[in-house]
Structures are given as structure tokens and as C-alpha cells.
Amino acid sequence: MSFSLASVGRRPFVAFAVALATLGGAAAAPAADLPRVIRLAAPEQGSAGKSFAGAGPVSLAYASKAIEAEFEKDGVKVEWKFFKGAGPAINEALATGQLDVVFLGDLAGVIGRASGLKTRVVHAGGRGSNSYLATALGSNIQSFKDLKGKRVAVLRGTAYQLSFNRLLEDQGLTEKDVRFTNLDWPTSKAALVSKDIDATFGGSDLQLLKLAGTADIPVSTRGKGPIYGINSGTIATDDFATRYPEALTRLVKVLVRQAHAASLDEGKRNELFARFHDISGLPVALFASDFEGTILKDRYSPLLDNGFVSHYADVIDGAKKVGIIRQTFDAQAWVDPTFLNRALKELRLEGYWAPTNAAGLVAAR
């Protein structure tokens, strides 16, 4: 097997890591049908010392300990890890056998799979998340065209990198036209405020800088269409999915319950945003702005439908085009709806969410 993680680039190391993970997993395997522990991970998006996996069902499940409650009677331990290094760090942990199920934005998951990680997408965690361009005060940057020659930070290997490249391409530019630097999210925000960089591109937390009056946000992907939005997925290792199908189905079932409860009443969205504030330490205004014009039911649809799969296929092609990945693969073959379909059937929610078409649009309500 050829395996070359883009963020590492050391074939012997990764080959050793994968072999070690396989041996380690086999040695630790219990005889029962359930694992002793389920190891979960997500990028760290919280503030004020609070762990947060983004404004969606995963964070709601984490904060309420819903997954722990699901497996408590079986004596199964649930471990959460939040990575400040986001997708690249999580892919490294997957490669060394440290994780079973992870929650990742589209590009990060694609990079891992394209690099040889044996995984499956088993649940749609969210759709159409927005990205933002934050600029230093006084920089006079009003559009992506103005980024030419500027110092810009983006965290490589995250879902934001592809959106950034696409917005550059719309203006006839590439990463080579800017003074590109790879910084994690906290570092890039600090660098922007101190004006060590001119701009940074990332998630909704960048709105904190605007709210604080320390940066401007001249561009976002809100309303630009599905191609610029970010989808997220629940990704399980092949090993875990094969050995513990019951556990994976039950985990997905918990997430579907959370998505259903969160999307039942649009009139209670402010209560939902207040809950996210409590979990994350981020202000309610940030969530209200990010979700403007969004239907919660659509955003939280767990379906692995045509729109979701087509979006991932587009991410794969786009990532290959700009050189983020070297090898493409079949998005449809990567997606495994087995566990989600069982969960929806058991919860009697098979008709609650309307599937989307290849363009990412709901065909009927």
C-alpha cells in the first residue's frame, strides 16, 4: 500500500505508524461485541478554556454527555480529544491508531483518505458552514483581489484552505500571488491584531475580532453557494466500523437525536445559540450572524445524500487541482450509509429530512 500523508511526507514513518496501529488495536481487542473504549476527536474551536467542536450536533452531544450515557450501562468508556492542530493533527493521530471516530470538515477528511487512511464517512455532521476573511485595521483590503502581495495566514490541511483557494481563483490569483503563511487559528488571530500579517482566513470565530474592534471582515462565503460552503462528516476507521458495528450505529443514533432536537423548532434558534455560547465561551452574536439565512433542519441534515456526496466529490477534485492532494478517490465508495440508515429506522426518522440533489439543494419539502 502506498501511503503519504501530505502534512508529514515521510513514507517510512507513516508505514511504521500504520503497522503499529494495526498491531496495537489487535492486542487491545476485547472478546465482547463492544469496545472497552471509544476514542473520539474533533478540532478545537472553543474559547475561554472551553472545548467546542463547532455549532452542531457533535458539540451538543459532547456537552450533554449523551454518548457517554448511551454506553454507560455497557461499561464502555468514551474518550474525547480536541486538537488545536485541527485536521492535520487528527489525521496524524488516526495514522498512529490513537482514534476510532473523528468529526472533521470536508477537506481534512479528504486529505486523510487520499493519503491512505482507511476510513468511512458514516454520518453528515453539518452542511454549508461559512468562512471569513479577517483583515488588519487600516489594511484597505476590501476583496480577495486586494490580497495580492499581502501577508495572509491560513491553516493548511483544514477545510478553509480549499475555500480560500477558490476565492483566490475567482480573482485570477493563486497562493503564489500572496505571501502565504501556515498558522494555527489562535496564532493567526494574534498575528492579525498585532499587524504581523495583513489577513487571515478561517471560521466564524474570526467575527470575534470584528466584535472587539480589532479587525475587519470584508468577505465571507455566506450566500455564495454550496461550492464555497464547508460540510463536515463523522468519519470512522474501517477497523472500528468492521469490529464494532453495533457501537458505531448507536453513536450515530445519538448524533441523529441531537440534530433532530436542535432543528425541530426554528423559533427556538436563539435558545440554541445561547446553548452554544455556554458550551464554547463564544458570544451569541457570533452564532446568530453565522446562521443568518440558514434553515436549521437543512444545516443539520445527517443524510449521506446526493448533495453531500457530490460536495465531497467536488472537494476531492478541487483539492487535486490546486495540489493539496496527489491522489483522487471515489467519494461514493468512501461513504457508508449502513449505520445511519439503521439509526434513522430505529428512531423512526427516515422521512424527517428531505434529501438534496447533486447541486446541494433540497428537491422537496
ABEGO torsion letter per residue (X at the ends): XBBBBAAAGBAAAAAAAAAAAAAAAAAABBABABBABBBBBBBBABBGGBBBAEBBAAAAAAAAGAAAAAAAAAGBBBBBBBBAAEAAAAAAAAAAGABABBBBBAAAAAAAAAAGBBBBBABBAEBGBBBBBBBBBGAGBABAAAABGBBBBBBBGBAAAAAAAAAAAAAGBBAAABBBBBBBAAAAAAAAAAGABABBBBBAAAAAAAAAGABBBABBABGAEAAABBBBBBBBBAAAAAABAAAAAAAAAAAAAAAAAAAABAAAAAAAAAAAAAAAGBBAAAAAAAABGBBAAAAABABBBAAAAAAAAAAAAAAAAAGABABBBBAAAABBAAAAAAAAAAAGAAAABBBBBAAGBBABX
